[in-house]
């Protein structure tokens, strides 16, 4: 084991011993990763880049040829997903999304790094520990309704769950992530929202540079044609989106977005802030912002 790997092992072992790992115990009232989990991202990034690959297996779904990777370093074992590029679905978008998540303090995406696998460049993403997905939740709630049982989430977690939903919509608008499915919206035991699968984000062509995925004039609609609205937003996140500029964005995403893709993000940021401000007026700022 080289010195860098030993150092990574010590960092992650310390994090694990302190209980500061992704998927730690409940207690944080926000809808995203907890502050102590966020503090360990650099350690997990190093782990992903240097840990030994002890086993791998194709996941068997998705068009980016994803693999489930089993990693080990310093006595710590974790799973990760590796993705390549197929057509419009690109691994570099996974890393760009994670870096933008960090820049904005969104804190909903698991760590992702560039790492070669099977002699190909790709993105290695830490496996997100979760209790359920939106798809499974919908299926379970349908069974609960038919059986006359209570649906999830429990009343004490409704606010956290709802806020996570709207933050996810804000994020997908900014990142032009048109491929959001119920399978890649995950929930923890305490109903915080985690987001995975961004290999089809950062659209920069046509309407994706001038319109949002959601909103009053959004690209996506409900089946009856009604708009899918953003009805709540964290003020701090909106302020960070408003402050985005080409220099800070380019520094954050590095080589993982082109100049056109960066310009499209900035264009959507302006439209998104306007959409949010208008919705806040309609709903009332005291009810809209949190």
Secondary structure, 3 states (H helix, E strand, C coil): CCHHHHHHHHHHHHHHHCCCCCCCCCCCCCCCCCHHHHCCHHHHHHHHHHCEEEEEEECCCCCCCCEEEEEEECCEEEEEEEECCECCECHHHHHHHHHHHHHHCCCCECCEEECCECCECCEEEECCCCCEEHHHHHHHHHHHHHHCCCCCCCHHHHHHHHHHHHHHHHHHHHHCCCCCCHHHEEECCCCCEEECCCCCCCCCCHHHHCCCCCCCCCCCECCCCCECCCCCECHHHHHHHHCCCHHHHHHHHHHHCCHHHHHHHHHHHHHHHHHHHHHHHHHCHHHHEC
